Amino acid sequence: MSGTVSSSDGETLPGATVVVKGENPHGTTTEIDGTYRINVAPGDVVVFSFVGFLPQEFEVGNRTQLDVVLQMDETALDEVVVVGFGEAKRITMTGAVSAVKGADIRDIPTPSVQNTLQGRMPGFFSQQRSGQPGRDASDFFIRGVSSLNPAGNEPLIIVDDIQYSYDQLSQINVNEIESISILKDASTTAIYGIKGANGVLVVKTRRGTKGAPKINLRVEQGFQTPVRRPSFLDAYNTATLVNEAYRNDGLNEPFNEQDLEAFKNGTDPYGHPDVNWYDVVFKQFASQRNANLDISGGDDKLRYFINGGAFSQNGLVKDFSDPNNEVNNNYFYRRFNYRTNLDFDVSKTTSLRLDVTTRFMNINEPRGQNVVSEIYNFAKIRPYSAPPLNPDGSYTYAYDTDEKLPTINARIANGGYSRTRRTDMNFLFGFDQDLGFITKGLSAEARIAYSSIEENNRQVFRSSYPTYHYDPESDTYSIDPRGNYAYGTYAVLGNQNYSSKNINLQAFLNYSNTFDEDHSVAGTFLFNRQSSTAVSWAAVPNNFQGFTAKTAYTYKDKFLIDFNLGYNGTDRFESGERYGFFPALGLGYSISQEPFFKEKFPKVDLLKLRMSYGLVGSDRTTGDRYLYRQVYYNGGGYTLGETAGIGYPTIYEGDLGNPNVTWEKSRKFDVGVDGDLFNNRVTFTIDYFHEYRFDQLVTKEDIPLMLGVGVAPTNVAETQNQGFDGQIGYRFYNRKGLEISTNFVFSYAKNKILYKAEAQQAYPWLAETGESIGQPFGYTFEGFYTDEDIATLNDADPNNNVAVPQNDVPVQAGDLKYKDLNGDGILDNIDQGPIGMPNLPNTTLGWSTNFFYKGISASFLFQGSFGYSFSVVGTGIESFKSQFQPIHLERWTPETADTATFPRLTTNPTTVNSSAAYPSDFWLIDAWYIRLKTIDIGYELPASKLPWGINKTRFYLNAYNLFTWTSYDKYQQDPEISTNTAGDAYLNQRVLNLGLQITF
């Protein structure tokens, strides 16, 4: 059969796909003039498709000639996104929702779902704090943070209408996901009541559709390497700086010229070793593998989606284990997923649903040590402390340190491992009954879900093994101070980390109908009850129960009204404070549906204004689960009389209970605009939001300590959070089959503390009220103390204006000099004011672009975060706590006083130069970063050339965290580390990945 494929405007479509369905599928593409030719049989069905157009199917019959006209695909207006307990069309939605399709994130080579979302959805803020296998999931927030309760900012996570935790979300196989949405305003979150204040992330998993079985196989092999590899000074430079620090402190230098020369020329590798412990311990690359198989299909009675996956990720630590002991002391992560989603049509009006999901996880790590931290720690190991092994192959120890610990490789080889094993199981059974016999559009649903988590830990270790110090001059070995001459046997410990069970019951009554073709009415009434029991919390279940009502009215898809009401509660509060109402209203006006607008602006497919306002809540509390209770504890023994050694039992009073404690509340306002232009080639969504969070639970600091007892948190604090977010997209395609789409995502959120019942401060700059949540406080850097400053201090003039800290260590030229805010000549805590910005970025950007041409595809995503600060302390940067780094070469000396970027070196950890003891904006840096977050390049073989019933074969190469650009050079740590830490978490990883996808 032959013919021509063209568009409705008469232009031919070169590169259109022509595929024969059936037992022997095969296909071709149209030529440059839109013509095609394909072998067919009379009973075949041929499918014609082209990017941006609706596909069409034809039965061949007796035809030998068939010309096809494809219509433009305008389904963007009817795009459906998942919202709370249902779905909504983009054209009629009044709420603020961002969404991403599962197909768009399946090719990202990271095991954690939340890592795939950075830079892809407006309003999504995240930070990946670690790259450790199995523990690399990002922390994330929706539209920033607004609660003073740290746990009170975590979004609610819903997977197929069932609540999940952060951990559970990170373990989902991304191949199971159909779509992910984040609900950002009151209109979309009020139905969750006291759980909706922090936004909601909704995941919908894939389900089967009617049709022949479709088998999809995906296999991948990847390689990891650190995004940023730390650099440390060698033994010669380290020893040189150590000598300088000793001189600065008036101490004798530990190394003479012969020592320095030996370190420099490497002639004495055992007496004067020069060891880069990072290179000794870590490999350049580690592997990861992923395999996934899913089968879907069905008929009029049964539809199914079945998925199985296995993911394996190894650590970067080299193999130091003894093969005979078979103890794996490296990092690794193993995950196995299984999911079955079944839909049964029992009758024309009744359908059933059964979802079964199981996840198995193993995380392995060296027992009792953070390997990255060990490498940074100067007190435990130095580049000249010891070689990795002695000449006879025995293990060594850090001979020149106070603890004289075995070297890092020895501790990894013999210290054993800690292995966490976890099993998650989820079952969901539901039914849907059409009640159209009562009235058109009425239906009922019910679901019952059960989930369980079992997590245990196994530790295999030994505490004794011999290590020696080798003296090359005498050719002798000395045992370490612990005197272990023999290897101890391995011990085994096991314990249950966590166990929980969760039961959720939901009952729906739904209504949806259209009257006179113009008036659409929809409504939902829901009863929801959840009961969770966790061994680590208490034997008494956590209970949540509520009712939800949703109503929606649209007129000609032009005037839109949504009203949502949640009435729910939790047993965390006293009986009279458990329940509350959470209403929200959403309004929309689609001006593009007006006839006059269509006539005047025919290129505008959609222009919709919308607004929402409502009340939502949060039941997250700190401290005791039941804050309204008065608690008493068993105390120590008390001696009565003259008899010593006999203690009588005592009871002491805990924090005072608060019978009025209740949930935090949030009033949210959102106004937005949605638009589609030029046959949906250009799309945009822009929102402004304002949130007022009140009745926040904080422990009041304005109560005098003379009360003599602690108090429970009280609902008094207030904050606000406001900003804007949105996205702008463009899609281009031509008649030759070239398709290009690009999307720019932006988010900005800025919060402020309005009231937190803090104590009256001596000076205004000490108050947290008026600042952002998590605002750092510290000293203001004014340069380095100069010789003139020191001379002024020593002249005993009471009118000198050089402020110094009150400690036993006198300042010297080259020390950090800070601003004396209150002018009393003393640097103390009163001189610490707000510096820098909180650690969570206030601005995130993402730019993604996709290319497709005749089977060749390419895509990339740049993601950036801006408007945040972080500092590194202790073993991450301070001299004699941290290994010496290139920044230490920039230290202050009399010769470099004008160009120095680091204070003078000292052996004393309590001087004003300590980043831990004296936090300041010298250490706290304002930061931003941009990453080439993901890139994917692939080639799909022509369907006509595939054998054995294969419909699709695609080869691809992709990457994650490929390149990173930052705004700072003081630190070597990753830009997403937690502030006020050593920044020594397992390094974030760059991943390169090869994959093959085959579809039958």
C-alpha angles and dihedrals in degrees: 000000000000138000146122131285116210141160127255090260090060100256118133118241114224114196095029114150120244113188131175112219123210141066092326105037119189137150153178141202130244121261127244090279093049095255125135140184125196138167112246142168125222093256097048126115115217123204120205118196141163133176111272094017134091114257120240132204128208134183109230099217108158096333123131096168125048128165114194130202114200121206124224113263107241095167092119086089090054094044109142122216127189115248133168111317094344148011136281136199115243091228093058102032118117098183133085108257132159120196142182129191119240090232089063094060103036093092095056109108100223125104097219119080095211091057090063094059102062111119094003105088129046112241095025114125120181144162126199104212099180142021096205113138108261094008102064100102115132124241107236140188135187114237092346123282132308106167127090087210106088093214090044094076098062112112122236110256118211123184114186088340092307122113117247133185128234090260094050092049092053091055097054114113105241089218088070093059124101097178144340124214133181118210110211112172138054094258091064100033104040090087087068090055112185091016099051106072095095096048127258132258110207123196123192117194125215122271134193124265132203113277145075117319112283117202120196123187124187126180126177139182118196141177128213131207129167118274089221122020113204118235122212131188120258125247095269096052092040092052091047092054091044089056090050092051091051090051091049089055094046094250132132115269112251095212128057128203092269090055092050092048091050091051090048100049097034094226094138107045094170102038095036105020123184108203129172097205093194091060091044094053106033133059122218093238139022127191133238130186134195132187128177135177125184132176125194138169140097148170138243092298106033135029123182144187117189122180135178127179141175125196127185127184124178129204130246097238114112119244107266096156124120106246091218093060095049092210114148106210096171129101116264142154127208123183132177122187133189128180134173120184113184130183121192127192101207091177139344090279104030129066133173132207131202123182122182121181131174129178127186120193137183123186119185127189138159109278118255099353142088100215095203090051091050091056093050094047110100092185092062103039139006132189089254099038097098142323116261090252136012121242091265092051096255122137121263135213135215097268096182099051129088095241094041090209123179111267118271095259090051092051093048092048095049107022095081129217143282114220125191118200122190136179123194120189127184130183126181127180122182144161134204120204121193108219095187090129087070096043134334114270097019120128140158131216135186131184135182120190132186126190134174137185125201117182126173136170131221122194125192115185148137125213102200131061132135124262127175143199114224120211108202093193094061096022090230136134126220123197119237117263092262089067098218106162096170136046112256122226120260116262124208127215128180135182142161111255099185142352127181142165126198130190122189127186123190131178122185136191111193134187130184128163143146123222125202089350090278107066118068120185127183134171142170132196115193137186113197129182127176129183122185129184121188125179091214092057109037142301090255112087123241107239130202125177135170152146126234132194125191125183129177134182128185130180115206088331084287109093113043131190127177125179121184129182129185123190110180145130149186136226091236088092133056117277096261093050102043103093133054143168119246112187128179134179128204125191129185139179120194101199091179088072091063112104093226091052093049090051095048098038107030092163092062108090096176135010113165131171118201140176135186136185131176153125125266133168148209127216095191110127137178126233121004117027091228104043092174092067125094105229130203126192136202110256135198127286120284123208118226124189125355099307109110124211096029112111121190119213117263137193125208133194120254126206114317113265121241112217091187097056113131141154128304115254133212131194109205129194124186133175122183148163129216124195143177122188139184100015091322093303091125120042131173141174124187127178137183117199138185125188128189110195114194141164087045117174112244134149105251113242095187093075112102113251089228086083084086098212136071122254131219120248114278130210098246111105124104133194138166131214126189141163145112138263140176148131139244120204137185130191125194130182134161137201092264093067099260113142125183125177128177133181133190118201125192134179133178127178128171123181134192135195109235099177135352106161093249122169119269106272125221091228131024094238090064094063121102091199108102093026131098122272108271093017109170120233125202148116125310114239116231101173133272127318109259132211087256090056091051091048090051091051092050097050091075092229107156090208096061113129099211111114119209134181121261103246140107094262114085115220120249135199108283095036119124113271120210135195117263098223098187095037098232094128092245127102108217140132091292088068093060112104135164112302132177121340137293118282095249111083115244093205130047128178134187132185120187130178131184129196128191129177127160096327096323114112135178133173139171140183127205112196127185139179125203141174104048141105138214139178133203119218141181118357091010097069117346118108114251089015096059129041109264111269134189090268089064089064086066092061124135118270129159087259095050099038092122097046105031118126097182130053124255115285120256137171091219114096094196101063125112087263092072113110090202097049096038111031111196145153088265087072098028108076130191105236145188133172140189122203133191083228101183139001129180129186120181146162126211117203116234110269091229091063098051118107134204097034094301111155099185138017121179130177117197146175119204139169141200126209089000098164133009129195120192138185098229141066102179093086133043094203125110114272092240098060122125113264123246091029134105088255088231100134117131105292119263110250138235110213130202114190138186120200146178125203122192125181125193 
